Amino acid sequence: MCAGIAEPADLSITESIESLKRRELSAVDIMTATLRRLDATEPCVNAYTYVAREDAMAAARERDAVSSGGGWAGPLHGIPIAVKDLLQTSDMPTEAGSRVLAGNRPAADAAAVGRLRAAGAIVVGKTVTHEFSYGLNVPPTRNAWDQSRYPGGSSAGSGVAVAVGSAAGAIGTDSGGSVRTPASVNGIVGLKPTYGSVSTEGVIPSCPSLDHVGPLARRVDDCALLFQVLSGSGAFAERDGPAFSGQRPLQEARLAVERRHFFNSEVEPAVATAVEEALDVLRQLGATLVETVIPELELAPAVSGTIMVVEASRWHRTLLRERRFDYHPATRQMLELGQLIPATGYLVALQAREVVREAVRRAFERGSLSAIVAPSAPVTAPPIERSTELSGLVHHQCPANVTGQPSLSIPCGFSQDGLPVGLQLIGRPFDEGTLLRIAAAYEDATAWHRRRPPVAA
C-alpha cells in the first residue's frame, strides 16, 4: 500500500519557488519530501528507471548554500525535475529503455537538460520509456489514477512522476502524442512546443522530423516556466493580468471546433461530455467558438505513421544490424518494416504533410483563429493489457506533429470511474503564449487541476 507523504511534494513549481523565496521551505525540504514520495509511490507506479538520490540531495544542499548567501541559482532554483530516459545525461545512464544501450553513459548533457541545470533545477532521475520511445514493449510504468490502466505511451514515466508528486515537473518527448497522452490520462498539463523551438540536441531520435521535446507539470504556469527555460523564450512570462484584453479573459479568443476529425464516433461518451462542458466554460469566459472543417486532417495519421517508421528505421539501421537480438522483438519488427517502405512512399508522405500543413494554416488565417480546441485523446486510459492496440490514440494528436504547431493538453474532467479527460489546444507556430493564456484562463475557472490521484496500490 502506498501512502501520501509530505505536503511539499504536492506544491506546484511556482508555489515551491515562492516558498523558497520566503524561506518557508528549503531546497533540502522539497527534495526530501520528493524522494519520500518517490519511495512511497514507485512500488505502485514504476515511473523511474534511475534515481540520482545522493546527487539530488547534494545539489539541494548547494542551492540552499547559495540562497543563504543571498544568491539565487535561476528561475528553477532547487526544483526537482524528472527527465525521460531518451535525453542524454552526463551523470546518469541513458539507455532509452533498451538492452541495446545498457550501461550507456553519455559524455555530455542533452541541450534541454543543460538548460534545466543552468536554470537551477535539480534532476531527480530518469523516467521510464518504451524502447527508444518507439517500441511496442510494455514498460512497468502504471497509470497514476488506476494501476490497471494505460499510463500514456513513451513519456509515461515522466507524466506519472508528475501526477504522483515524485517530481515537480518533468521532460518528455513527443513524436506522435507522447507528451500530451501521458498528460491527458494522468490528469496533468503537457506541452508539445512548436517544432524546433526546443533543441533536440542530445536526444536519442525516434523520428527526427516529428520529434519534439516538451514539459509536463501540474499547472499551466509551471508548464509555461519550464517552456521558457527550455526554449529561452518569454512566452507567458507574466501570470498576472487577463489572458486577452476585455472584461472577460477570453473575449478576443476565437477557437475552432473541428468535429469531423476530433469529435468522431471513436470518442468515448465520457470524453465527449467532459470536452463539451469545457467548451461551455470557454464560451462563458468570452471565447468565440468557430465550427470549422479541415478535411485534410484525415491524412495526418497515415502521413505520421509512414514518416515515423521510415525515419526510425534509418537511424537504427547500423544498430539493428549489429545488435539485432538485443531489441525487443516487437521493436525489431517495426524497424524492419520501415526498411521495406519504398522511397516513393516516404516522398509521398512528405508531400502530403505539406498539404495538411497548408490546409491548417489556411483555416487559421480564414477564421482569424487563436487555436483549435479538441479532446486530447478519444478515450480515457484503457486497461494496460490493451496498451499494444492503441494506435487510435494518436489520431487526435499526430496532426500537430505533422504540422509542427504547438499543442497543449490540460485536464478538463473525469469519467464516472475516476479517470482523467484531457482538453487539447493547437495553436499557431511559435505562439505558445496564446495557448498558455487560454489554458490558464480555463484553469482559473475550473478545479480539475487540483485533484490528486489516490496514491495506493
N, C-alpha and C positions, 0 to 999 in steps of 0.2 A: 504494500500500500504506500502510495506517495502522499506527501502532505505539503501544504503551503508553508513557506519558511518566513523569511524576514521581509518586512514591508519595503525596504529599499529596492528589492528585486522587482517590485511592481510599479516603480516610478517610471514615467516616460523619460526620454533623454533630456528634454527641456526642463522637466521638473528636477531631475538629478543635478543638472548644471546649476539651476537656481539654488538648490540646497547646498551644493558645494561652495558657491559664491557667498552664501550667507553663513557658511561654516556650521550648518546644522548637521551635515554629514561630511565625512572624509572620503577620499577615493578608496581607502582601505575598507571603510564601512560598506561601500557599494560593492566592491569586489568580493568581500567576504560573503555578503548576502547573495550575490550572484552565484558564487561557487557552491554555497549551501543549497540553493535552489537547483543548481545543476545536479548535485549529488542526489537530491531527493527525486528528481524527475527522470534522470537518464535511465534508470531501470525500466521505466514505463515507455519512454518515447524514443530513446536512442538517437538523439539529434546529432551527436558529436562522434567524429572518428578519431579526434585527437584533442586533448585538453592541456593547455600550457599553464598548469596551475601555479607552479613556483615562479615562472617568469611573469605571469599576470600579477601576482601579489607583489613581486619586486617592483614592477612598473607602477603599481598603485602607490607604494611607499614613496617612490621617486616623485610622483605627481604631488603627493602631499608635502614633500620637502620643498618643491618649487612654490606651491601656493603659500606655505608657511613663511616663505621669504618674500612674499608679496608678488610673486610671479604667476604666470598662467601659461599652460602648455599649448593652448589653442582652443578652438571652438568646441572640440570634443574632449576636453581635459578630463581624464580619468574615467571615460565612459567605456564599459565593457562591450565589445563588438565581436560577433562571430563571423567567420569567413568561410565561404564554400570551398571545399577541397578541390577546386579547379583553379584557384588563384595561387600563384607561387608565393611561398613564404620562406624567407631565408633562415628562420629559426625553428621551423616545424616541417614535418613531412608534407609533401604534396603528391598524393597518389591517385587522385581522380577516381577513387572508388574501384581501382583495378589492380590486379596482380601484376599487370604489365609494368606499372610504375612503383611496385613495392619497394619501400626504403628510399625513394627519391627525395633528396634534399637539395633544393634549388640554391644557387649562389646568391640570388637577389630576390627582393620582393616584387610582386606584380605592381604596376604603377598605381592601381587603386589602393592596394594595401599600403604602399608608401605614403599616399595622400592621407589615409586614415591615421597612420602613426604620426605624421608631421603635424596633424591637427590635434594631437594629444590623446587620441583613442588608444585603448588597450585591447589587443587581440587576445580573446579568451582561448580560442581554439579553432579547429577546422571542422566544418559540418559535413554530414553525410550527403553523398550524391549518387545518382545512378552511375554506372560505369561510363567514364568520360562524358557524363551529362547527356548520354545518348542511348545507352543500352536499355534492354527490356528486363534486366535483372531486377529482383525485388529487394531493395535495401532494407535494413532493420528499422528505419525510422517509422514512427507511427503518429497518426493524427493527434493533435493536442486535445481535441474535444471527445474523441472516441477512438481508442487504440485499435479497434477492429476496422477502422475506416482508412481510406486513401489519404496519405499525408501531403500529396501535392507535387509529385514529379521531382525533377533533378535538383531543385533547390529546396526540397522538403526539409532537410536538416536545418537550414537557415530559418525557414518560416516557423517551424515548430519550436526552435530555440527561443525566438522572439515571443511566440504565443505563450509559452510556459514561464518565461521570465529568466531563462538561463543565459540570456544575452539581452542587453537593452536595445540593440539593433543588430542587423546582420546584412551581409552582402551575398547576393545570388547572381546567377547569370540567366539570361532569357533568350532562347533561340526560337521558341515556339510557345511561350507562355510560362516558362519555369520560374519567373518571379511572381507573376500575377496568380497562377494557380495555387501555390502554397499560401499566398496572402488570402485568397478567396476562401479556401477550405479550412483555414485555421483562424479566420476572423481578425486579420491584421491588415496593414497597409503595405502595398508593394508597388514600386515604380519601375517600369521599363522606360528608360530615357530615350531620347532621340538617338538614332544610330550615329555613333561617332562622338557623342557628347561626353562619354566617359571612356577613358582609354581601356582597351583590351590587351595592352602590352603585358606580357607575363601571365596571361590567362590561357590555359590549355584549350585550344579551339574545339568547338563542336561543329559549327558551320560558320566560317569567318564572315560571310556576307549577311548573316542573320543574327550573329551573336551580339548581345548587349550585356553590360554589367549594370546592376541596379540595386537599390537599397530596400530593405524590409524593416518595418518598425510598427509600434503600436498606435502611433498618432501621425496625422498628416504633417504637423510641423516638424516632428522628428525626421520623417522621410525627407522633407524639404532640406533640413540641415545636413543630413547625410549626402543628399544630392549636391548641395552647394560644395561640400568638401571634395566629393569625388570628381566633380566636373570643373570646379573653380569658378562656377557661375554665381550670379547674385539672385537667381530665381527665388521668388517668395522670401526675400531676405527679411522682411518685417512681417510679423504676425498681426500687428496692430492695424486697425482700420478695416473697412469693408473690403471684400474681395473685388467688387466692382463699384463704380460710383452709383449714387441714387439712394433712395430711402431704404430699399430692400437690398441685401448684399449682392444678389444676382440679377438685378434689374436689367443689366445690359447683356447678360449672357444668352446666347442662342445655342440650344443644344439639340442636335439631330437625333432622332429616334429612327433607326433603320430596322424595320421589323422583318423584312424578308430574310436577312442573314442572321440577325441576332435574336429574334423572337419567334423562331420556327417551332415546329412540332416536337423537336428534341428537347425543348426547355421544360424542365420539371415544373409542375404546378407551384410548388413551394418557392422555387426561384422566380417564376413569373410574378407571383403575388408580391414578394418582397421588392422586386425591382419596380413594379408598377407603383407601389406605395412610395418608393424612393423618388420616382418621377413626380408624384404629387407633392412631396416635400420640396423638391427643386422648383416646381411651379409656384408654390407658396412663397418661396424665397425670392421670387421675381423673375426666374428664368423663363424664356420663351422656348417651348418645345416645338421642334420643326420636324414633321413627318417627312422622311427622306427615303429615296430608293437609290441604291447603288448596286445594280445587278452584277457588276464586275467583281464584287467581293466574293462571289461564289467560286471564283478562280483561285482564291488565296490558299485554301488547304492543299490543292494539288501543286501549286507553284512552290509553296513552302516545303512540302514533302519531297519533291524532286530535287530542289536545290540542296536541301539538307543531306539527303543520302549520298549525293554526288560529292559534295564538299567534304563531308566527314570521311568518306572513303579515300579521298585524295590525301587528306592529312595523315591517315593511318596506314597508308599503302606500305611503307617500309616496315613499320612495327608489326603489321599484320603478317607480313612475310617472315619476319624474324621471330616473332613471339606468338604465333597463331594460337597455340593451345593455352596461353595464359589469359586470353579473353574469355569472358563468359560466352557460352555457345550462342545465346540469342543475340548478343552484341556482334559476334563474329558473323553471323548470318546476315545481319543488317549491313555491315560493312562490305561483305561480299556482294550483296545485292546492288549496292551503289556502284560497284565496279562494272556491272552489267548494263547500266544505263548508257545509251549512246550519246555522243557529244551533241547530236542534233536535239535530243530530248532536253538536255541541260540548256542549250541555247534558246529553245522554245520557251522554257520556264523563265529564263531571264527576260525575254521579250514580254511574256505575259505579266511578269512583275511590273514592268513599266506601264502596262495597260491598267493594272489595278491602282498603281500609284497615281497615275494621271486622273483616273476616274474619281478617286477620293479627293485629290487636290481640287478638281472642278467642283465637286459637291461642297467643299468648304467655301470656295470663292462664291459660288452661285447663291448659297444660303447665308453668307456672311456668318459662318458658324464659329462658335467658340470651341466646341467639342462635339464628339459623338458620344452618346450615353447608351450603355447596354449591360446585360448581365456579364460578369467576369467569366463565368462558366455556365453551361446549360444545366448542370446538375450540382447538387451538394455532394459531399465526399461519399463515393460508393464504397462497398466492402473491399478490404485490402486484397482479397483473392481475385478481384476483377481488375487489379491495377495494370495488368498487361493488355487489357481490352479497351483502353480508354482513349483511343485516337480521336473520338468525338470531342473531347475536352478542348483540344487545340483549335477546333473550328471557330470559336469565338475570339481566340487570342492571336492566331497567326496573322490576321490581316495587318496588325500594327508592326509585326516583324517584317512582313513583306514590304510594307511601305516605308518602314524606318521611323514612323511617327511615335511620339511619346504616348504611353498608355499607363494608366494608374488603376489599381484595384483598391477599393475601400469597403469595409463591412457595411451591409445595408439591411441585415435581418437574420433570422434563424428559421429553420424548418421546425415542424412540430416535434421532431425527435432531437432537437437541440443542436443541429448542425449549421454552421455559418453559411451565409449567402454573400457574395461579393458583387459590387457595382463597379463597372469598368467605364473609365473616361478615356477617350482617344483624342489627342489634340493636334494642333499644327506643329510642324517640325520646329524644334528649338523653342517651343512655347510651353515648357513645363510649368512656368509660373502661373499661367492661366488655369491649367489643370489643378494645380495645388490649391489655388484660391477657391475654385469651385468646390473641390473636395473639403477644404477647411470650412466653408460656409455650411455644407451639408453636415459635416461632423459636429459643428457647433449646435446645429438644430436637432440633433439626434443623440442617442445614448449607446448605440451599438458598440462603439469602440471601448466603452467602459466595462463590458463583460469580460470575465476571465474564465478560461477553461477549468473544469474540475481536474485538479492535478492529482489523479488517482489511477490505480492500476485497472 
